[in-house]
Amino acid sequence: MNLIESVKKLFVLQGPPAGVRLGRNDICWCGSGKKYKNCHLASDERKRAAQRASAVGGGGGGMF
């Protein structure tokens, strides 16, 4: 494995940089060269939704 592949693998495992807000048409943070909307947008949104649900109290529970 060469240096470039190692760096790409490191970024893919870590996710997007903290505090950086990517637009749908920006180049993806993983270094693939694809637009963000065609690469990691869906998976990043699922991760954010899961984090919000766990921070709120696990979700799924009602008042009763």
N, CA, C and O atoms as a Tripos MOL2 file, in Angstrom:
@<TRIPOS>MOLECULE
protein
  256   255    64     0     0
PROTEIN
NO_CHARGES

@<TRIPOS>ATOM
      1 N           0.8650   -1.1730    0.0000 N.3       1 MET1
      2 CA          0.0000    0.0000    0.0000 C.3       1 MET1
      3 C           0.9110    1.2350    0.0000 C.2       1 MET1
      4 O           1.8420    1.3310    0.7990 O.2       1 MET1
      5 N           0.6320    2.1580   -0.8900 N.am      2 ASN2
      6 CA          1.4660    3.3480   -0.9660 C.3       2 ASN2
      7 C           0.9340    4.4440   -0.0440 C.2       2 ASN2
      8 O          -0.1120    4.2760    0.5830 O.2       2 ASN2
      9 N           1.6290    5.5310    0.0380 N.am      3 LEU3
     10 CA          1.2920    6.6170    0.9520 C.3       3 LEU3
     11 C          -0.0670    7.2360    0.6460 C.2       3 LEU3
     12 O          -0.8330    7.5260    1.5640 O.2       3 LEU3
     13 N          -0.3700    7.4390   -0.6160 N.am      4 ILE4
     14 CA         -1.6440    8.0580   -0.9990 C.3       4 ILE4
     15 C          -2.8130    7.1740   -0.5770 C.2       4 ILE4
     16 O          -3.8080    7.6780   -0.0560 O.2       4 ILE4
     17 N          -2.7110    5.8840   -0.7910 N.am      5 GLU5
     18 CA         -3.7780    4.9700   -0.3780 C.3       5 GLU5
     19 C          -3.9430    4.9630    1.1380 C.2       5 GLU5
     20 O          -5.0640    4.8830    1.6410 O.2       5 GLU5
     21 N          -2.8410    5.0460    1.8590 N.am      6 SER6
     22 CA         -2.8920    5.0790    3.3220 C.3       6 SER6
     23 C          -3.6080    6.3230    3.8140 C.2       6 SER6
     24 O          -4.4210    6.2450    4.7350 O.2       6 SER6
     25 N          -3.3190    7.4620    3.2180 N.am      7 VAL7
     26 CA         -3.9500    8.7150    3.6100 C.3       7 VAL7
     27 C          -5.4380    8.6760    3.2890 C.2       7 VAL7
     28 O          -6.2510    9.1020    4.1100 O.2       7 VAL7
     29 N          -5.8120    8.1760    2.1190 N.am      8 LYS8
     30 CA         -7.2200    8.0610    1.7500 C.3       8 LYS8
     31 C          -7.9610    7.1620    2.7310 C.2       8 LYS8
     32 O          -9.0680    7.4870    3.1580 O.2       8 LYS8
     33 N          -7.3560    6.0330    3.0890 N.am      9 LYS9
     34 CA         -7.9900    5.1130    4.0250 C.3       9 LYS9
     35 C          -8.1780    5.7760    5.3870 C.2       9 LYS9
     36 O          -9.2000    5.5650    6.0400 O.2       9 LYS9
     37 N          -7.2240    6.5590    5.8140 N.am     10 LEU10
     38 CA         -7.3170    7.2620    7.0840 C.3      10 LEU10
     39 C          -8.4840    8.2400    7.0730 C.2      10 LEU10
     40 O          -9.2310    8.3080    8.0500 O.2      10 LEU10
     41 N          -8.6590    8.9960    6.0000 N.am     11 PHE11
     42 CA         -9.7550    9.9610    5.9120 C.3      11 PHE11
     43 C         -11.1040    9.2610    5.8380 C.2      11 PHE11
     44 O         -12.0720    9.7330    6.4350 O.2      11 PHE11
     45 N         -11.1900    8.1540    5.1250 N.am     12 VAL12
     46 CA        -12.4570    7.4430    5.0120 C.3      12 VAL12
     47 C         -12.8740    6.9050    6.3680 C.2      12 VAL12
     48 O         -14.0610    6.9320    6.6940 O.2      12 VAL12
     49 N         -11.9390    6.4190    7.1640 N.am     13 LEU13
     50 CA        -12.2710    5.8890    8.4790 C.3      13 LEU13
     51 C         -12.6850    6.9980    9.4410 C.2      13 LEU13
     52 O         -13.5270    6.7720   10.3100 O.2      13 LEU13
     53 N         -12.1170    8.1770    9.3040 N.am     14 GLN14
     54 CA        -12.3970    9.2560   10.2300 C.3      14 GLN14
     55 C         -13.6500   10.0310    9.8750 C.2      14 GLN14
     56 O         -14.3260   10.5360   10.7720 O.2      14 GLN14
     57 N         -13.9770   10.1420    8.6210 N.am     15 GLY15
     58 CA        -15.1230   10.9310    8.2090 C.3      15 GLY15
     59 C         -14.7220   12.3440    7.8770 C.2      15 GLY15
     60 O         -13.5320   12.6580    7.8310 O.2      15 GLY15
     61 N         -15.7000   13.2090    7.6420 N.am     16 PRO16
     62 CA        -15.3860   14.5880    7.2510 C.3      16 PRO16
     63 C         -14.7590   15.3500    8.4110 C.2      16 PRO16
     64 O         -15.0190   15.0310    9.5710 O.2      16 PRO16
     65 N         -13.9430   16.3460    8.1170 N.am     17 PRO17
     66 CA        -13.3310   17.1450    9.1790 C.3      17 PRO17
     67 C         -14.3940   17.8360   10.0340 C.2      17 PRO17
     68 O         -15.4180   18.2820    9.5170 O.2      17 PRO17
     69 N         -14.1510   17.9210   11.3180 N.am     18 ALA18
     70 CA        -15.1080   18.5410   12.2380 C.3      18 ALA18
     71 C         -15.2560   20.0230   11.9220 C.2      18 ALA18
     72 O         -14.2690   20.7090   11.6580 O.2      18 ALA18
     73 N         -16.4770   20.5090   11.9500 N.am     19 GLY19
     74 CA        -16.7470   21.9210   11.7270 C.3      19 GLY19
     75 C         -16.8240   22.3350   10.2740 C.2      19 GLY19
     76 O         -17.1240   23.4910    9.9770 O.2      19 GLY19
     77 N         -16.5610   21.4130    9.3610 N.am     20 VAL20
     78 CA        -16.6070   21.7320    7.9430 C.3      20 VAL20
     79 C         -17.9860   21.3500    7.4120 C.2      20 VAL20
     80 O         -18.4220   20.2080    7.5580 O.2      20 VAL20
     81 N         -18.6520   22.2940    6.8090 N.am     21 ARG21
     82 CA        -19.9770   22.0460    6.2410 C.3      21 ARG21
     83 C         -19.8370   21.9860    4.7280 C.2      21 ARG21
     84 O         -19.5510   22.9980    4.0870 O.2      21 ARG21
     85 N         -20.0360   20.8080    4.1570 N.am     22 LEU22
     86 CA        -19.9080   20.6330    2.7130 C.3      22 LEU22
     87 C         -21.2480   20.8310    2.0350 C.2      22 LEU22
     88 O         -22.2820   20.4000    2.5440 O.2      22 LEU22
     89 N         -21.2260   21.4780    0.8920 N.am     23 GLY23
     90 CA        -22.4180   21.6020    0.0690 C.3      23 GLY23
     91 C         -22.5740   20.3670   -0.7930 C.2      23 GLY23
     92 O         -21.6160   19.6220   -1.0010 O.2      23 GLY23
     93 N         -23.7650   20.1520   -1.2910 N.am     24 ARG24
     94 CA        -24.0400   18.9670   -2.0980 C.3      24 ARG24
     95 C         -23.1310   18.8560   -3.3190 C.2      24 ARG24
     96 O         -22.7530   17.7500   -3.7060 O.2      24 ARG24
     97 N         -22.7750   19.9820   -3.9270 N.am     25 ASN25
     98 CA        -21.9900   19.9630   -5.1520 C.3      25 ASN25
     99 C         -20.4940   20.1470   -4.9280 C.2      25 ASN25
    100 O         -19.7380   20.2570   -5.8930 O.2      25 ASN25
    101 N         -20.0550   20.1830   -3.6680 N.am     26 ASP26
    102 CA        -18.6260   20.2500   -3.3760 C.3      26 ASP26
    103 C         -17.9950   18.8810   -3.6280 C.2      26 ASP26
    104 O         -18.6840   17.8620   -3.6630 O.2      26 ASP26
    105 N         -16.6830   18.8790   -3.8020 N.am     27 ILE27
    106 CA        -15.9510   17.6290   -3.9510 C.3      27 ILE27
    107 C         -15.9780   16.9050   -2.6030 C.2      27 ILE27
    108 O         -15.8240   17.5360   -1.5570 O.2      27 ILE27
    109 N         -16.1700   15.5960   -2.6270 N.am     28 CYS28
    110 CA        -16.3040   14.8130   -1.4000 C.3      28 CYS28
    111 C         -15.0350   14.8700   -0.5650 C.2      28 CYS28
    112 O         -13.9270   14.9800   -1.0920 O.2      28 CYS28
    113 N         -15.2180   14.7920    0.7420 N.am     29 TRP29
    114 CA        -14.1110   14.8750    1.6870 C.3      29 TRP29
    115 C         -13.2050   13.6490    1.6350 C.2      29 TRP29
    116 O         -12.0730   13.7120    2.1140 O.2      29 TRP29
    117 N         -13.6680   12.5390    1.0680 N.am     30 CYS30
    118 CA        -12.8900   11.3000    1.0910 C.3      30 CYS30
    119 C         -11.7650   11.2740    0.0580 C.2      30 CYS30
    120 O         -10.8810   10.4200    0.1180 O.2      30 CYS30
    121 N         -11.8040   12.2030   -0.8800 N.am     31 GLY31
    122 CA        -10.7420   12.2530   -1.8830 C.3      31 GLY31
    123 C         -11.0360   11.4420   -3.1240 C.2      31 GLY31
    124 O         -10.1380   11.2120   -3.9340 O.2      31 GLY31
    125 N         -12.2660   11.0030   -3.2950 N.am     32 SER32
    126 CA        -12.6140   10.1900   -4.4570 C.3      32 SER32
    127 C         -12.6710   11.0100   -5.7470 C.2      32 SER32
    128 O         -12.5320   10.4710   -6.8450 O.2      32 SER32
    129 N         -12.8790   12.3330   -5.5970 N.am     33 GLY33
    130 CA        -13.0280   13.1910   -6.7590 C.3      33 GLY33
    131 C         -14.4720   13.3380   -7.1960 C.2      33 GLY33
    132 O         -14.7720   14.1190   -8.0990 O.2      33 GLY33
    133 N         -15.3820   12.5870   -6.5570 N.am     34 LYS34
    134 CA        -16.7990   12.6790   -6.8850 C.3      34 LYS34
    135 C         -17.4260   13.8410   -6.1200 C.2      34 LYS34
    136 O         -16.8580   14.3480   -5.1530 O.2      34 LYS34
    137 N         -18.6030   14.2500   -6.5740 N.am     35 LYS35
    138 CA        -19.3540   15.2410   -5.8180 C.3      35 LYS35
    139 C         -19.8410   14.5760   -4.5340 C.2      35 LYS35
    140 O         -20.1160   13.3770   -4.4970 O.2      35 LYS35
    141 N         -19.9390   15.3880   -3.4870 N.am     36 TYR36
    142 CA        -20.3560   14.9000   -2.1760 C.3      36 TYR36
    143 C         -21.7130   14.2160   -2.2420 C.2      36 TYR36
    144 O         -21.9180   13.1980   -1.5810 O.2      36 TYR36
    145 N         -22.6560   14.7560   -3.0340 N.am     37 LYS37
    146 CA        -24.0060   14.1860   -3.1120 C.3      37 LYS37
    147 C         -24.0020   12.7910   -3.7250 C.2      37 LYS37
    148 O         -24.9070   12.0010   -3.4580 O.2      37 LYS37
    149 N         -23.0030   12.4770   -4.5400 N.am     38 ASN38
    150 CA        -22.9340   11.1730   -5.1840 C.3      38 ASN38
    151 C         -22.0080   10.2130   -4.4620 C.2      38 ASN38
    152 O         -21.8320    9.0750   -4.8990 O.2      38 ASN38
    153 N         -21.4140   10.6550   -3.3660 N.am     39 CYS39
    154 CA        -20.4270    9.8240   -2.6930 C.3      39 CYS39
    155 C         -20.8450    9.5150   -1.2500 C.2      39 CYS39
    156 O         -21.3220    8.4120   -0.9820 O.2      39 CYS39
    157 N         -20.6820   10.4470   -0.3280 N.am     40 HIS40
    158 CA        -20.8990   10.1830    1.0970 C.3      40 HIS40
    159 C         -22.0620   10.9410    1.7300 C.2      40 HIS40
    160 O         -22.2710   10.8090    2.9360 O.2      40 HIS40
    161 N         -22.8100   11.7110    0.9940 N.am     41 LEU41
    162 CA        -23.8900   12.5040    1.5820 C.3      41 LEU41
    163 C         -24.8930   11.6360    2.3410 C.2      41 LEU41
    164 O         -25.2200   11.9360    3.4900 O.2      41 LEU41
    165 N         -25.3790   10.5770    1.7220 N.am     42 ALA42
    166 CA        -26.4080    9.7410    2.3510 C.3      42 ALA42
    167 C         -25.8920    9.0820    3.6280 C.2      42 ALA42
    168 O         -26.5930    9.0670    4.6390 O.2      42 ALA42
    169 N         -24.6820    8.5410    3.5950 N.am     43 SER43
    170 CA        -24.1590    7.8810    4.7890 C.3      43 SER43
    171 C         -23.8780    8.8820    5.9040 C.2      43 SER43
    172 O         -24.0940    8.5730    7.0750 O.2      43 SER43
    173 N         -23.4000   10.0760    5.5590 N.am     44 ASP44
    174 CA        -23.1580   11.0990    6.5750 C.3      44 ASP44
    175 C         -24.4630   11.5710    7.2130 C.2      44 ASP44
    176 O         -24.5040   11.8320    8.4150 O.2      44 ASP44
    177 N         -25.5280   11.6830    6.4170 N.am     45 GLU45
    178 CA        -26.8230   12.0890    6.9650 C.3      45 GLU45
    179 C         -27.3800   11.0250    7.8950 C.2      45 GLU45
    180 O         -27.9820   11.3540    8.9170 O.2      45 GLU45
    181 N         -27.1880    9.7440    7.5570 N.am     46 ARG46
    182 CA        -27.6460    8.6690    8.4490 C.3      46 ARG46
    183 C         -26.8980    8.7100    9.7750 C.2      46 ARG46
    184 O         -27.4980    8.5120   10.8320 O.2      46 ARG46
    185 N         -25.5870    8.9660    9.7290 N.am     47 LYS47
    186 CA        -24.7930    9.0560   10.9580 C.3      47 LYS47
    187 C         -25.2560   10.2180   11.8210 C.2      47 LYS47
    188 O         -25.3880   10.0720   13.0360 O.2      47 LYS47
    189 N         -25.5070   11.3850   11.2020 N.am     48 ARG48
    190 CA        -25.9670   12.5460   11.9630 C.3      48 ARG48
    191 C         -27.3340   12.2900   12.5810 C.2      48 ARG48
    192 O         -27.5810   12.6970   13.7160 O.2      48 ARG48
    193 N         -28.2250   11.6240   11.8550 N.am     49 ALA49
    194 CA        -29.5580   11.3180   12.3810 C.3      49 ALA49
    195 C         -29.4570   10.3680   13.5720 C.2      49 ALA49
    196 O         -30.1770   10.5320   14.5570 O.2      49 ALA49
    197 N         -28.5750    9.3820   13.4910 N.am     50 ALA50
    198 CA        -28.3990    8.4440   14.5980 C.3      50 ALA50
    199 C         -27.8240    9.1530   15.8230 C.2      50 ALA50
    200 O         -28.2200    8.8650   16.9520 O.2      50 ALA50
    201 N         -26.8870   10.0830   15.5990 N.am     51 GLN51
    202 CA        -26.3170   10.8390   16.7160 C.3      51 GLN51
    203 C         -27.3710   11.7130   17.3710 C.2      51 GLN51
    204 O         -27.4140   11.8170   18.5970 O.2      51 GLN51
    205 N         -28.2280   12.3460   16.5650 N.am     52 ARG52
    206 CA        -29.2930   13.1830   17.1270 C.3      52 ARG52
    207 C         -30.2690   12.3430   17.9290 C.2      52 ARG52
    208 O         -30.7020   12.7540   19.0060 O.2      52 ARG52
    209 N         -30.6200   11.1730   17.4180 N.am     53 ALA53
    210 CA        -31.5690   10.3040   18.1080 C.3      53 ALA53
    211 C         -31.0040    9.8270   19.4400 C.2      53 ALA53
    212 O         -31.7330    9.7640   20.4300 O.2      53 ALA53
    213 N         -29.7250    9.4910   19.4810 N.am     54 SER54
    214 CA        -29.1340    9.0260   20.7320 C.3      54 SER54
    215 C         -28.9600   10.1710   21.7230 C.2      54 SER54
    216 O         -29.0280    9.9520   22.9330 O.2      54 SER54
    217 N         -28.7370   11.3790   21.2330 N.am     55 ALA55
    218 CA        -28.5730   12.5320   22.1190 C.3      55 ALA55
    219 C         -29.9070   12.9600   22.7220 C.2      55 ALA55
    220 O         -29.9420   13.4740   23.8400 O.2      55 ALA55
    221 N         -30.9910   12.7580   22.0050 N.am     56 VAL56
    222 CA        -32.3150   13.1520   22.4760 C.3      56 VAL56
    223 C         -32.8460   12.1570   23.4950 C.2      56 VAL56
    224 O         -33.6770   12.5190   24.3280 O.2      56 VAL56
    225 N         -32.4000   10.9520   23.4510 N.am     57 GLY57
    226 CA        -32.8800    9.9670   24.4130 C.3      57 GLY57
    227 C         -33.2060    8.6430   23.7690 C.2      57 GLY57
    228 O         -33.9990    7.8690   24.3070 O.2      57 GLY57
    229 N         -32.6280    8.3770   22.6610 N.am     58 GLY58
    230 CA        -32.8170    7.0980   22.0160 C.3      58 GLY58
    231 C         -33.9410    7.0540   21.0160 C.2      58 GLY58
    232 O         -34.0120    6.1260   20.2100 O.2      58 GLY58
    233 N         -34.8170    8.0260   21.0450 N.am     59 GLY59
    234 CA        -35.9360    8.0470   20.1030 C.3      59 GLY59
    235 C         -36.8260    6.8390   20.2730 C.2      59 GLY59
    236 O         -36.5160    5.9420   21.0570 O.2      59 GLY59
    237 N         -37.9050    6.8040   19.5610 N.am     60 GLY60
    238 CA        -38.7980    5.6580   19.5770 C.3      60 GLY60
    239 C         -39.7570    5.6120   20.7420 C.2      60 GLY60
    240 O         -40.7580    4.8980   20.6790 O.2      60 GLY60
    241 N         -39.4920    6.3380   21.7880 N.am     61 GLY61
    242 CA        -40.3750    6.3090   22.9490 C.3      61 GLY61
    243 C         -41.3560    7.4630   22.9090 C.2      61 GLY61
    244 O         -41.0180    8.5650   22.4760 O.2      61 GLY61
    245 N         -42.5520    7.2090   23.3550 N.am     62 GLY62
    246 CA        -43.5650    8.2570   23.4080 C.3      62 GLY62
    247 C         -43.7180    8.7680   24.8230 C.2      62 GLY62
    248 O         -42.8970    8.4710   25.6910 O.2      62 GLY62
    249 N         -44.7540    9.5260   25.0520 N.am     63 MET63
    250 CA        -44.9850   10.0800   26.3820 C.3      63 MET63
    251 C         -45.5970    9.0390   27.3060 C.2      63 MET63
    252 O         -45.5270    9.1970   28.5250 O.2      63 MET63
    253 N         -46.1960    7.9770   26.7680 N.am     64 PHE64
    254 CA        -46.9110    7.0150   27.6040 C.3      64 PHE64
    255 C         -46.1350    5.7640   27.7980 C.2      64 PHE64
    256 O         -46.5980    4.8500   28.4800 O.2      64 PHE64
@<TRIPOS>BOND
     1     1     2 1
     2     2     3 1
     3     3     4 2
     4     3     5 am
     5     5     6 1
     6     6     7 1
     7     7     8 2
     8     7     9 am
     9     9    10 1
    10    10    11 1
    11    11    12 2
    12    11    13 am
    13    13    14 1
    14    14    15 1
    15    15    16 2
    16    15    17 am
    17    17    18 1
    18    18    19 1
    19    19    20 2
    20    19    21 am
    21    21    22 1
    22    22    23 1
    23    23    24 2
    24    23    25 am
    25    25    26 1
    26    26    27 1
    27    27    28 2
    28    27    29 am
    29    29    30 1
    30    30    31 1
    31    31    32 2
    32    31    33 am
    33    33    34 1
    34    34    35 1
    35    35    36 2
    36    35    37 am
    37    37    38 1
    38    38    39 1
    39    39    40 2
    40    39    41 am
    41    41    42 1
    42    42    43 1
    43    43    44 2
    44    43    45 am
    45    45    46 1
    46    46    47 1
    47    47    48 2
    48    47    49 am
    49    49    50 1
    50    50    51 1
    51    51    52 2
    52    51    53 am
    53    53    54 1
    54    54    55 1
    55    55    56 2
    56    55    57 am
    57    57    58 1
    58    58    59 1
    59    59    60 2
    60    59    61 am
    61    61    62 1
    62    62    63 1
    63    63    64 2
    64    63    65 am
    65    65    66 1
    66    66    67 1
    67    67    68 2
    68    67    69 am
    69    69    70 1
    70    70    71 1
    71    71    72 2
    72    71    73 am
    73    73    74 1
    74    74    75 1
    75    75    76 2
    76    75    77 am
    77    77    78 1
    78    78    79 1
    79    79    80 2
    80    79    81 am
    81    81    82 1
    82    82    83 1
    83    83    84 2
    84    83    85 am
    85    85    86 1
    86    86    87 1
    87    87    88 2
    88    87    89 am
    89    89    90 1
    90    90    91 1
    91    91    92 2
    92    91    93 am
    93    93    94 1
    94    94    95 1
    95    95    96 2
    96    95    97 am
    97    97    98 1
    98    98    99 1
    99    99   100 2
   100    99   101 am
   101   101   102 1
   102   102   103 1
   103   103   104 2
   104   103   105 am
   105   105   106 1
   106   106   107 1
   107   107   108 2
   108   107   109 am
   109   109   110 1
   110   110   111 1
   111   111   112 2
   112   111   113 am
   113   113   114 1
   114   114   115 1
   115   115   116 2
   116   115   117 am
   117   117   118 1
   118   118   119 1
   119   119   120 2
   120   119   121 am
   121   121   122 1
   122   122   123 1
   123   123   124 2
   124   123   125 am
   125   125   126 1
   126   126   127 1
   127   127   128 2
   128   127   129 am
   129   129   130 1
   130   130   131 1
   131   131   132 2
   132   131   133 am
   133   133   134 1
   134   134   135 1
   135   135   136 2
   136   135   137 am
   137   137   138 1
   138   138   139 1
   139   139   140 2
   140   139   141 am
   141   141   142 1
   142   142   143 1
   143   143   144 2
   144   143   145 am
   145   145   146 1
   146   146   147 1
   147   147   148 2
   148   147   149 am
   149   149   150 1
   150   150   151 1
   151   151   152 2
   152   151   153 am
   153   153   154 1
   154   154   155 1
   155   155   156 2
   156   155   157 am
   157   157   158 1
   158   158   159 1
   159   159   160 2
   160   159   161 am
   161   161   162 1
   162   162   163 1
   163   163   164 2
   164   163   165 am
   165   165   166 1
   166   166   167 1
   167   167   168 2
   168   167   169 am
   169   169   170 1
   170   170   171 1
   171   171   172 2
   172   171   173 am
   173   173   174 1
   174   174   175 1
   175   175   176 2
   176   175   177 am
   177   177   178 1
   178   178   179 1
   179   179   180 2
   180   179   181 am
   181   181   182 1
   182   182   183 1
   183   183   184 2
   184   183   185 am
   185   185   186 1
   186   186   187 1
   187   187   188 2
   188   187   189 am
   189   189   190 1
   190   190   191 1
   191   191   192 2
   192   191   193 am
   193   193   194 1
   194   194   195 1
   195   195   196 2
   196   195   197 am
   197   197   198 1
   198   198   199 1
   199   199   200 2
   200   199   201 am
   201   201   202 1
   202   202   203 1
   203   203   204 2
   204   203   205 am
   205   205   206 1
   206   206   207 1
   207   207   208 2
   208   207   209 am
   209   209   210 1
   210   210   211 1
   211   211   212 2
   212   211   213 am
   213   213   214 1
   214   214   215 1
   215   215   216 2
   216   215   217 am
   217   217   218 1
   218   218   219 1
   219   219   220 2
   220   219   221 am
   221   221   222 1
   222   222   223 1
   223   223   224 2
   224   223   225 am
   225   225   226 1
   226   226   227 1
   227   227   228 2
   228   227   229 am
   229   229   230 1
   230   230   231 1
   231   231   232 2
   232   231   233 am
   233   233   234 1
   234   234   235 1
   235   235   236 2
   236   235   237 am
   237   237   238 1
   238   238   239 1
   239   239   240 2
   240   239   241 am
   241   241   242 1
   242   242   243 1
   243   243   244 2
   244   243   245 am
   245   245   246 1
   246   246   247 1
   247   247   248 2
   248   247   249 am
   249   249   250 1
   250   250   251 1
   251   251   252 2
   252   251   253 am
   253   253   254 1
   254   254   255 1
   255   255   256 2
@<TRIPOS>SUBSTRUCTURE
     1 MET1         2 RESIDUE 1 A MET
     2 ASN2         6 RESIDUE 1 A ASN
     3 LEU3        10 RESIDUE 1 A LEU
     4 ILE4        14 RESIDUE 1 A ILE
     5 GLU5        18 RESIDUE 1 A GLU
     6 SER6        22 RESIDUE 1 A SER
     7 VAL7        26 RESIDUE 1 A VAL
     8 LYS8        30 RESIDUE 1 A LYS
     9 LYS9        34 RESIDUE 1 A LYS
    10 LEU10       38 RESIDUE 1 A LEU
    11 PHE11       42 RESIDUE 1 A PHE
    12 VAL12       46 RESIDUE 1 A VAL
    13 LEU13       50 RESIDUE 1 A LEU
    14 GLN14       54 RESIDUE 1 A GLN
    15 GLY15       58 RESIDUE 1 A GLY
    16 PRO16       62 RESIDUE 1 A PRO
    17 PRO17       66 RESIDUE 1 A PRO
    18 ALA18       70 RESIDUE 1 A ALA
    19 GLY19       74 RESIDUE 1 A GLY
    20 VAL20       78 RESIDUE 1 A VAL
    21 ARG21       82 RESIDUE 1 A ARG
    22 LEU22       86 RESIDUE 1 A LEU
    23 GLY23       90 RESIDUE 1 A GLY
    24 ARG24       94 RESIDUE 1 A ARG
    25 ASN25       98 RESIDUE 1 A ASN
    26 ASP26      102 RESIDUE 1 A ASP
    27 ILE27      106 RESIDUE 1 A ILE
    28 CYS28      110 RESIDUE 1 A CYS
    29 TRP29      114 RESIDUE 1 A TRP
    30 CYS30      118 RESIDUE 1 A CYS
    31 GLY31      122 RESIDUE 1 A GLY
    32 SER32      126 RESIDUE 1 A SER
    33 GLY33      130 RESIDUE 1 A GLY
    34 LYS34      134 RESIDUE 1 A LYS
    35 LYS35      138 RESIDUE 1 A LYS
    36 TYR36      142 RESIDUE 1 A TYR
    37 LYS37      146 RESIDUE 1 A LYS
    38 ASN38      150 RESIDUE 1 A ASN
    39 CYS39      154 RESIDUE 1 A CYS
    40 HIS40      158 RESIDUE 1 A HIS
    41 LEU41      162 RESIDUE 1 A LEU
    42 ALA42      166 RESIDUE 1 A ALA
    43 SER43      170 RESIDUE 1 A SER
    44 ASP44      174 RESIDUE 1 A ASP
    45 GLU45      178 RESIDUE 1 A GLU
    46 ARG46      182 RESIDUE 1 A ARG
    47 LYS47      186 RESIDUE 1 A LYS
    48 ARG48      190 RESIDUE 1 A ARG
    49 ALA49      194 RESIDUE 1 A ALA
    50 ALA50      198 RESIDUE 1 A ALA
    51 GLN51      202 RESIDUE 1 A GLN
    52 ARG52      206 RESIDUE 1 A ARG
    53 ALA53      210 RESIDUE 1 A ALA
    54 SER54      214 RESIDUE 1 A SER
    55 ALA55      218 RESIDUE 1 A ALA
    56 VAL56      222 RESIDUE 1 A VAL
    57 GLY57      226 RESIDUE 1 A GLY
    58 GLY58      230 RESIDUE 1 A GLY
    59 GLY59      234 RESIDUE 1 A GLY
    60 GLY60      238 RESIDUE 1 A GLY
    61 GLY61      242 RESIDUE 1 A GLY
    62 GLY62      246 RESIDUE 1 A GLY
    63 MET63      250 RESIDUE 1 A MET
    64 PHE64      254 RESIDUE 1 A PHE
